[in-house]
Amino acid sequence: PWRLPRIAASLAAGAMLAIAGTLLQRLTGNPLASPEVLGISSGAALGLVAVTIVLGTPDRTALLGAGSLGALATLLAILSLGRRADTAPEQMLLAGIGLTTGFGALLTILMISGDPSVVMLLGWTAGSTARVAPEDAVAALAILALGAACLPGLTRWLDLLPLGAPTGRSLGLDLRRSRLAILVLAAILTTAATLVAGPLSFVGLVAPQVARLTGLTRAAPQLAGAAIVGALIMVAADFVGRMAFFPYQLPAGLVATLVGGPFLMWLLARR
């Protein structure tokens, strides 16, 4: 009852972030694109911090609602800013970076304000799964399953989009609709992972790269490989964070960076 919810939540969060990162990298044609670049994670975190300051000790429903509203507002802002440019990838990336920077500054100000209720969220912002309840893990696994069920309908778009807009149009690709569908799915997966395990970022960047470096270059194999890699990194990070300095715990997000960073560098050195 203490370990299984955390393992399930870590697995689901790692897989969702890896899938979201793969979607964004193939959508933008940029290997450095990752879920936090869109600002969705920062928006959800800002919503959680805001409701904590207002209510003091909000219940789980209030936290989930505030985080979802923050993520939704961020997504709507990105879509609004990219509407005139036909949701061009570079426009979305620039808008996301701007929002992430602004939200990050606000979060820093709130975190150093000394409010005890906000300080309690400090571990969560580093990617902690310590407070995951069984129902949170079940919900995360359900969202992961629903997101995975949507992927087969997107694989053709994901294979064509990295070739560029002219090639996509010549092959009958509706750029606006395909970009919007991929962006919305990536935002939903990122929001769910953020609400469960905090605003993690590294897994969504490194997992698609590891899958690609192992030879999985087409959309469907890369998505599957990235999901497996992301899930394994997060489960391993959660285990190490619980056991390395027991009874003290390290946030899984920080451990994931320590585990995944050297592995990615080793792969890059080999290739």
ROBAVO-327658 format. One line per field, with one value per residue: residue number from 1; chain; x, y, z of N, C-alpha, C in turn. Coordinates in steps of 0.2 Angstrom, whole numbers, padded with zeros to 4 digits. Layout:
REM residues N
nr c(NUM/...)
kette c(A/...)
n.px c(X/...)
n.py c(Y/...)
n.pz c(Z/...)
ca.px c(X/...)
ca.py c(Y/...)
ca.pz c(Z/...)
c.px c(X/...)
c.py c(Y/...)
c.pz c(Z/...)
***
This chain:
REM residues 271
nr c(1/2/3/4/5/6/7/8/9/10/11/12/13/14/15/16/17/18/19/20/21/22/23/24/25/26/27/28/29/30/31/32/33/34/35/36/37/38/39/40/41/42/43/44/45/46/47/48/49/50/51/52/53/54/55/56/57/58/59/60/61/62/63/64/65/66/67/68/69/70/71/72/73/74/75/76/77/78/79/80/81/82/83/84/85/86/87/88/89/90/91/92/93/94/95/96/97/98/99/100/101/102/103/104/105/106/107/108/109/110/111/112/113/114/115/116/117/118/119/120/121/122/123/124/125/126/127/128/129/130/131/132/133/134/135/136/137/138/139/140/141/142/143/144/145/146/147/148/149/150/151/152/153/154/155/156/157/158/159/160/161/162/163/164/165/166/167/168/169/170/171/172/173/174/175/176/177/178/179/180/181/182/183/184/185/186/187/188/189/190/191/192/193/194/195/196/197/198/199/200/201/202/203/204/205/206/207/208/209/210/211/212/213/214/215/216/217/218/219/220/221/222/223/224/225/226/227/228/229/230/231/232/233/234/235/236/237/238/239/240/241/242/243/244/245/246/247/248/249/250/251/252/253/254/255/256/257/258/259/260/261/262/263/264/265/266/267/268/269/270/271)
kette c(A/A/A/A/A/A/A/A/A/A/A/A/A/A/A/A/A/A/A/A/A/A/A/A/A/A/A/A/A/A/A/A/A/A/A/A/A/A/A/A/A/A/A/A/A/A/A/A/A/A/A/A/A/A/A/A/A/A/A/A/A/A/A/A/A/A/A/A/A/A/A/A/A/A/A/A/A/A/A/A/A/A/A/A/A/A/A/A/A/A/A/A/A/A/A/A/A/A/A/A/A/A/A/A/A/A/A/A/A/A/A/A/A/A/A/A/A/A/A/A/A/A/A/A/A/A/A/A/A/A/A/A/A/A/A/A/A/A/A/A/A/A/A/A/A/A/A/A/A/A/A/A/A/A/A/A/A/A/A/A/A/A/A/A/A/A/A/A/A/A/A/A/A/A/A/A/A/A/A/A/A/A/A/A/A/A/A/A/A/A/A/A/A/A/A/A/A/A/A/A/A/A/A/A/A/A/A/A/A/A/A/A/A/A/A/A/A/A/A/A/A/A/A/A/A/A/A/A/A/A/A/A/A/A/A/A/A/A/A/A/A/A/A/A/A/A/A/A/A/A/A/A/A/A/A/A/A/A/A/A/A/A/A/A/A/A/A/A/A/A/A)
n.px c(0004/0010/0021/0017/0007/0016/0025/0017/0012/0024/0029/0018/0019/0032/0031/0021/0027/0037/0031/0024/0035/0041/0031/0031/0044/0044/0034/0039/0051/0062/0075/0078/0066/0054/0042/0041/0045/0034/0027/0017/0019/0024/0013/0003/0010/0010/-0004/-0006/0002/-0004/-0018/-0014/-0009/-0020/-0030/-0023/-0023/-0027/-0039/-0037/-0045/-0047/-0033/-0031/-0040/-0036/-0023/-0026/-0033/-0023/-0014/-0023/-0026/-0013/-0011/-0022/-0017/-0005/-0011/-0018/-0008/-0002/-0011/-0012/-0001/-0004/-0002/0012/0027/0038/0033/0025/0034/0042/0032/0029/0042/0043/0032/0035/0047/0042/0032/0041/0048/0038/0035/0047/0047/0036/0039/0050/0044/0041/0030/0022/0013/0016/0030/0029/0026/0038/0045/0037/0038/0051/0049/0043/0035/0030/0018/0008/-0008/-0017/-0028/-0024/-0014/-0021/-0029/-0019/-0013/-0024/-0026/-0014/-0016/-0027/-0021/-0012/-0020/-0024/-0013/-0010/-0018/-0011/0001/0005/0004/0015/0026/0026/0027/0040/0047/0044/0034/0030/0032/0023/0011/0010/0008/-0005/-0007/-0016/-0010/-0014/-0024/-0018/-0007/-0013/-0020/-0010/-0003/-0013/-0014/-0002/-0001/-0011/-0006/0006/0000/-0007/0004/0012/0003/0003/0016/0024/0032/0041/0055/0066/0065/0055/0063/0075/0071/0065/0076/0085/0078/0078/0092/0095/0091/0077/0068/0057/0040/0030/0038/0047/0039/0034/0046/0052/0042/0044/0057/0056/0047/0055/0066/0059/0054/0065/0071/0062/0063/0077/0077/0069/0077/0090/0095/0088/0080/0077/0071/0074/0068/0060/0062/0074/0083/0080/0086/0100/0101/0097/0105/0119/0118/0112/0123/0133/0127/0128/0142/0145/0139)
n.py c(-0006/0006/0007/0003/0012/0023/0018/0015/0027/0034/0026/0029/0043/0045/0038/0046/0059/0056/0052/0064/0072/0066/0068/0082/0085/0079/0086/0099/0097/0099/0093/0097/0101/0099/0094/0104/0116/0121/0127/0122/0114/0123/0132/0123/0121/0134/0137/0127/0132/0145/0142/0136/0147/0155/0147/0141/0127/0118/0105/0089/0089/0103/0106/0098/0104/0117/0116/0110/0120/0130/0124/0123/0136/0141/0133/0138/0151/0149/0144/0154/0164/0158/0157/0166/0163/0150/0140/0138/0129/0135/0147/0142/0137/0148/0156/0147/0146/0160/0160/0150/0156/0168/0162/0154/0164/0170/0159/0157/0169/0167/0156/0160/0168/0164/0159/0146/0136/0136/0133/0119/0114/0113/0101/0094/0102/0099/0087/0076/0061/0058/0060/0054/0046/0031/0032/0043/0037/0027/0035/0042/0031/0027/0039/0038/0026/0030/0041/0033/0026/0035/0037/0029/0034/0046/0043/0044/0057/0061/0056/0063/0077/0081/0082/0094/0109/0112/0099/0091/0097/0094/0081/0080/0084/0091/0104/0113/0106/0094/0099/0105/0094/0086/0095/0097/0084/0082/0092/0088/0075/0080/0089/0079/0071/0081/0085/0073/0070/0081/0096/0089/0088/0083/0070/0070/0076/0068/0054/0052/0055/0045/0034/0037/0036/0023/0017/0018/0026/0029/0035/0027/0016/0024/0031/0021/0016/0027/0029/0017/0019/0031/0027/0018/0025/0034/0025/0019/0030/0034/0023/0024/0036/0034/0024/0027/0036/0032/0035/0047/0056/0058/0069/0062/0068/0075/0064/0057/0066/0064/0050/0049/0058/0055/0043/0047/0054/0044/0036/0046/0047/0035/0034)
n.pz c(0000/0002/-0007/-0020/-0025/-0028/-0036/-0047/-0051/-0054/-0065/-0074/-0075/-0080/-0092/-0099/-0099/-0108/-0120/-0123/-0124/-0136/-0145/-0146/-0151/-0163/-0169/-0169/-0175/-0168/-0159/-0146/-0140/-0127/-0114/-0104/-0111/-0117/-0107/-0100/-0088/-0079/-0079/-0073/-0060/-0055/-0054/-0043/-0033/-0031/-0027/-0015/-0008/-0007/0000/0010/0017/0005/-0001/-0010/-0021/-0024/-0027/-0038/-0047/-0048/-0053/-0065/-0071/-0072/-0081/-0092/-0095/-0099/-0110/-0119/-0120/-0127/-0139/-0143/-0146/-0156/-0166/-0177/-0185/-0190/-0181/-0181/-0178/-0173/-0168/-0157/-0149/-0145/-0139/-0128/-0122/-0117/-0109/-0099/-0094/-0087/-0079/-0071/-0064/-0056/-0048/-0041/-0034/-0026/-0019/-0011/-0002/0010/0015/0025/0020/0006/0006/0009/-0003/-0009/-0011/-0020/-0031/-0035/-0041/-0033/-0028/-0016/-0010/-0017/-0019/-0019/-0028/-0036/-0043/-0050/-0058/-0066/-0073/-0081/-0089/-0096/-0103/-0111/-0118/-0125/-0133/-0142/-0150/-0162/-0172/-0175/-0180/-0194/-0197/-0188/-0194/-0205/-0202/-0198/-0210/-0215/-0219/-0233/-0239/-0231/-0234/-0248/-0248/-0244/-0230/-0217/-0210/-0199/-0192/-0189/-0181/-0171/-0165/-0160/-0152/-0142/-0136/-0131/-0122/-0113/-0108/-0102/-0092/-0084/-0079/-0072/-0062/-0055/-0052/-0050/-0058/-0068/-0080/-0086/-0091/-0101/-0111/-0112/-0114/-0128/-0135/-0131/-0136/-0150/-0152/-0150/-0162/-0166/-0176/-0184/-0181/-0173/-0167/-0160/-0151/-0143/-0138/-0132/-0122/-0114/-0110/-0103/-0092/-0086/-0081/-0072/-0063/-0058/-0053/-0043/-0034/-0030/-0024/-0013/-0006/-0005/0005/0016/0032/0025/0010/-0007/-0020/-0034/-0047/-0046/-0044/-0056/-0066/-0062/-0065/-0078/-0085/-0086/-0093/-0105/-0110/-0111/-0121/-0132/-0133/-0137/-0150)
ca.px c(0000/0015/0026/0014/0005/0021/0028/0013/0012/0031/0028/0013/0022/0038/0029/0017/0031/0041/0027/0023/0042/0042/0026/0033/0050/0042/0030/0043/0057/0068/0077/0078/0059/0052/0036/0042/0046/0027/0025/0011/0021/0024/0006/0000/0013/0008/-0010/-0006/0004/-0009/-0023/-0012/-0008/-0027/-0034/-0019/-0022/-0033/-0040/-0035/-0050/-0045/-0027/-0031/-0044/-0031/-0017/-0029/-0035/-0017/-0012/-0028/-0025/-0007/-0013/-0026/-0013/-0001/-0015/-0020/-0002/0000/-0016/-0011/0004/-0006/0001/0018/0030/0043/0029/0023/0040/0044/0027/0030/0048/0041/0027/0039/0051/0037/0029/0046/0050/0033/0035/0052/0045/0031/0043/0055/0040/0041/0023/0023/0009/0020/0036/0027/0026/0044/0047/0033/0041/0057/0047/0042/0029/0029/0011/0003/-0013/-0019/-0033/-0020/-0010/-0026/-0030/-0013/-0013/-0030/-0025/-0009/-0019/-0031/-0017/-0008/-0025/-0025/-0007/-0010/-0021/-0007/0008/0006/0006/0021/0031/0027/0028/0047/0049/0043/0027/0029/0031/0017/0005/0010/0006/-0011/-0008/-0019/-0006/-0017/-0028/-0013/-0003/-0017/-0022/-0004/-0001/-0018/-0013/0005/-0003/-0015/-0001/0010/-0003/-0008/0010/0013/-0001/0004/0023/0027/0034/0047/0056/0072/0062/0052/0069/0080/0068/0065/0083/0088/0074/0081/0099/0095/0088/0070/0067/0050/0036/0027/0043/0050/0034/0034/0053/0052/0038/0047/0063/0054/0044/0060/0069/0056/0053/0072/0073/0058/0066/0083/0076/0067/0081/0097/0097/0082/0073/0076/0069/0076/0063/0062/0064/0081/0086/0080/0091/0106/0101/0097/0110/0125/0116/0112/0130/0136/0125/0131/0149/0146/0137)
ca.py c(0000/0012/0007/0002/0019/0028/0015/0015/0034/0036/0023/0033/0050/0044/0037/0052/0064/0053/0052/0071/0075/0063/0072/0089/0085/0077/0091/0105/0096/0101/0088/0100/0102/0095/0097/0111/0122/0124/0131/0118/0112/0129/0134/0119/0122/0141/0136/0124/0137/0150/0140/0135/0153/0157/0143/0138/0120/0115/0098/0086/0092/0110/0106/0096/0109/0123/0114/0109/0127/0133/0121/0125/0143/0141/0130/0143/0157/0147/0143/0161/0167/0155/0157/0170/0159/0144/0136/0136/0126/0140/0152/0139/0136/0155/0157/0143/0148/0166/0159/0147/0161/0172/0158/0152/0170/0171/0153/0159/0174/0164/0151/0163/0173/0162/0156/0139/0132/0136/0129/0112/0111/0113/0095/0093/0106/0095/0080/0071/0057/0056/0061/0050/0042/0025/0035/0047/0032/0024/0040/0043/0025/0028/0044/0035/0021/0034/0044/0028/0023/0040/0038/0026/0039/0052/0041/0046/0065/0062/0054/0068/0084/0083/0083/0101/0111/0111/0092/0089/0100/0091/0074/0080/0084/0097/0106/0116/0101/0089/0102/0106/0088/0084/0099/0096/0078/0083/0096/0083/0071/0084/0091/0074/0069/0086/0085/0067/0069/0088/0098/0086/0091/0080/0064/0072/0078/0062/0048/0052/0055/0038/0029/0038/0034/0015/0016/0019/0033/0030/0038/0022/0013/0029/0033/0015/0015/0032/0027/0012/0022/0036/0024/0014/0030/0037/0020/0018/0036/0034/0018/0026/0042/0031/0020/0029/0039/0031/0037/0053/0054/0063/0069/0058/0072/0076/0058/0056/0069/0061/0044/0049/0062/0051/0038/0050/0056/0038/0035/0051/0046/0029/0036)
ca.pz c(0000/0002/-0012/-0026/-0029/-0030/-0042/-0053/-0053/-0057/-0071/-0078/-0076/-0085/-0099/-0102/-0101/-0113/-0126/-0124/-0127/-0143/-0149/-0147/-0155/-0170/-0171/-0171/-0179/-0164/-0154/-0139/-0138/-0122/-0112/-0100/-0115/-0118/-0101/-0097/-0082/-0075/-0078/-0068/-0054/-0053/-0051/-0037/-0028/-0030/-0023/-0008/-0004/-0005/0004/0016/0016/0001/-0001/-0016/-0027/-0025/-0030/-0045/-0051/-0049/-0057/-0072/-0074/-0074/-0087/-0098/-0097/-0103/-0117/-0122/-0122/-0133/-0145/-0145/-0149/-0162/-0171/-0184/-0188/-0192/-0176/-0183/-0172/-0170/-0164/-0151/-0145/-0143/-0134/-0122/-0118/-0114/-0103/-0094/-0090/-0083/-0073/-0066/-0060/-0051/-0044/-0037/-0029/-0021/-0015/-0006/0002/0017/0017/0026/0015/0000/0007/0009/-0010/-0012/-0013/-0026/-0037/-0038/-0044/-0028/-0028/-0009/-0007/-0021/-0016/-0024/-0033/-0041/-0047/-0055/-0063/-0070/-0078/-0085/-0094/-0100/-0107/-0116/-0123/-0129/-0138/-0147/-0154/-0169/-0177/-0176/-0182/-0201/-0196/-0185/-0199/-0211/-0200/-0197/-0216/-0217/-0221/-0240/-0240/-0228/-0239/-0255/-0247/-0241/-0223/-0215/-0205/-0193/-0188/-0186/-0176/-0165/-0161/-0157/-0146/-0136/-0133/-0127/-0116/-0108/-0105/-0098/-0086/-0079/-0076/-0068/-0056/-0051/-0049/-0050/-0064/-0071/-0086/-0090/-0094/-0108/-0116/-0113/-0116/-0135/-0138/-0130/-0141/-0156/-0152/-0151/-0169/-0166/-0179/-0186/-0176/-0169/-0163/-0156/-0146/-0139/-0135/-0127/-0116/-0110/-0107/-0098/-0087/-0082/-0078/-0067/-0058/-0055/-0049/-0037/-0030/-0028/-0020/-0007/-0002/-0005/0011/0020/0030/0021/0004/-0012/-0025/-0040/-0052/-0046/-0046/-0063/-0069/-0060/-0068/-0085/-0089/-0088/-0098/-0112/-0112/-0113/-0128/-0137/-0134/-0141/-0157)
c.px c(0004/0019/0022/0011/0010/0025/0024/0012/0019/0031/0024/0016/0027/0036/0025/0022/0035/0037/0026/0030/0043/0037/0029/0040/0049/0038/0034/0049/0063/0069/0077/0071/0057/0046/0036/0043/0039/0024/0019/0013/0021/0017/0003/0003/0011/0001/-0011/-0004/-0001/-0015/-0021/-0011/-0015/-0031/-0030/-0018/-0028/-0033/-0037/-0039/-0048/-0038/-0027/-0035/-0039/-0026/-0020/-0031/-0029/-0014/-0017/-0027/-0018/-0008/-0017/-0022/-0008/-0005/-0017/-0014/0000/-0005/-0015/-0006/0003/-0003/0007/0022/0035/0039/0027/0029/0042/0039/0028/0036/0046/0037/0031/0043/0047/0035/0035/0048/0044/0033/0041/0051/0041/0035/0047/0051/0040/0035/0024/0019/0013/0026/0035/0027/0033/0047/0044/0036/0047/0055/0046/0035/0027/0022/0006/-0001/-0014/-0024/-0029/-0016/-0015/-0028/-0025/-0012/-0018/-0029/-0019/-0012/-0024/-0027/-0014/-0013/-0026/-0019/-0007/-0013/-0016/0000/0010/0008/0013/0027/0032/0029/0036/0050/0048/0036/0026/0028/0025/0011/0005/0008/-0001/-0012/-0011/-0015/-0009/-0020/-0023/-0009/-0007/-0019/-0016/-0002/-0006/-0016/-0007/0003/-0007/-0011/0003/0007/-0004/-0001/0013/0009/0000/0011/0027/0030/0041/0049/0061/0069/0059/0058/0073/0077/0067/0072/0086/0084/0077/0088/0100/0092/0081/0068/0060/0045/0033/0032/0046/0046/0034/0041/0054/0048/0041/0053/0061/0051/0050/0064/0066/0055/0060/0073/0069/0061/0073/0082/0073/0072/0088/0099/0091/0084/0072/0075/0072/0070/0065/0064/0071/0085/0086/0085/0098/0107/0102/0102/0116/0124/0116/0119/0134/0134/0128/0138/0150/0144/0141)
c.py c(0006/0012/0007/0008/0023/0025/0016/0023/0036/0033/0027/0040/0050/0043/0042/0057/0062/0054/0060/0074/0072/0067/0079/0089/0083/0083/0097/0103/0098/0096/0091/0102/0097/0098/0103/0117/0125/0128/0128/0116/0117/0132/0130/0120/0129/0140/0133/0129/0143/0148/0138/0141/0156/0154/0140/0131/0117/0108/0096/0089/0099/0110/0104/0101/0115/0122/0113/0116/0131/0131/0123/0132/0144/0138/0135/0149/0155/0146/0150/0165/0164/0154/0160/0166/0152/0139/0133/0134/0131/0145/0149/0138/0143/0157/0153/0145/0155/0165/0155/0151/0165/0168/0156/0158/0171/0165/0155/0164/0171/0159/0154/0168/0170/0159/0149/0135/0131/0132/0121/0109/0111/0107/0093/0096/0103/0089/0075/0067/0054/0056/0058/0046/0036/0028/0039/0042/0029/0029/0041/0037/0025/0033/0042/0031/0025/0038/0039/0026/0028/0040/0035/0030/0045/0050/0044/0054/0065/0060/0059/0075/0085/0084/0090/0103/0110/0103/0089/0091/0096/0084/0074/0081/0091/0099/0109/0111/0097/0092/0103/0100/0086/0088/0098/0089/0078/0087/0092/0079/0074/0086/0085/0072/0075/0086/0079/0068/0076/0090/0096/0089/0086/0074/0065/0074/0072/0056/0047/0052/0048/0033/0030/0035/0026/0013/0016/0026/0034/0032/0033/0019/0018/0031/0027/0015/0021/0031/0022/0015/0027/0033/0021/0020/0033/0032/0019/0024/0037/0029/0021/0032/0040/0028/0022/0032/0038/0032/0043/0051/0060/0063/0065/0062/0073/0070/0056/0059/0066/0054/0044/0053/0058/0046/0041/0052/0050/0036/0039/0049/0040/0030/0041)
c.pz c(0000/-0004/-0019/-0029/-0031/-0036/-0048/-0055/-0056/-0064/-0076/-0080/-0081/-0092/-0102/-0104/-0107/-0120/-0127/-0127/-0134/-0147/-0151/-0151/-0162/-0173/-0173/-0175/-0175/-0159/-0147/-0136/-0132/-0118/-0108/-0105/-0117/-0113/-0097/-0090/-0077/-0074/-0072/-0061/-0051/-0050/-0044/-0031/-0026/-0026/-0016/-0004/-0002/0000/0010/0015/0012/0000/-0008/-0022/-0029/-0029/-0037/-0049/-0052/-0054/-0065/-0075/-0076/-0080/-0093/-0100/-0101/-0110/-0122/-0124/-0127/-0139/-0148/-0149/-0155/-0168/-0178/-0188/-0190/-0187/-0178/-0177/-0169/-0166/-0157/-0146/-0141/-0137/-0128/-0118/-0114/-0108/-0097/-0090/-0085/-0077/-0068/-0062/-0054/-0046/-0039/-0032/-0024/-0016/-0009/-0002/0009/0020/0019/0022/0008/0000/0007/0002/-0013/-0015/-0019/-0032/-0040/-0041/-0039/-0029/-0021/-0007/-0012/-0018/-0021/-0030/-0038/-0046/-0053/-0060/-0068/-0075/-0083/-0091/-0098/-0105/-0113/-0121/-0128/-0135/-0144/-0152/-0161/-0174/-0179/-0179/-0189/-0200/-0193/-0189/-0204/-0208/-0200/-0204/-0219/-0219/-0228/-0241/-0237/-0232/-0245/-0254/-0243/-0234/-0221/-0209/-0199/-0189/-0185/-0180/-0170/-0161/-0157/-0151/-0140/-0133/-0129/-0121/-0111/-0104/-0100/-0091/-0081/-0076/-0071/-0061/-0052/-0048/-0049/-0057/-0066/-0078/-0090/-0093/-0100/-0113/-0117/-0116/-0124/-0138/-0137/-0135/-0148/-0157/-0153/-0158/-0170/-0169/-0182/-0180/-0171/-0164/-0158/-0150/-0141/-0135/-0130/-0121/-0111/-0106/-0101/-0091/-0082/-0078/-0072/-0061/-0054/-0050/-0042/-0032/-0026/-0023/-0013/-0003/-0001/0002/0016/0028/0027/0014/-0001/-0017/-0031/-0046/-0052/-0047/-0053/-0067/-0068/-0064/-0075/-0089/-0091/-0093/-0105/-0114/-0114/-0120/-0133/-0138/-0138/-0149/-0160)
***
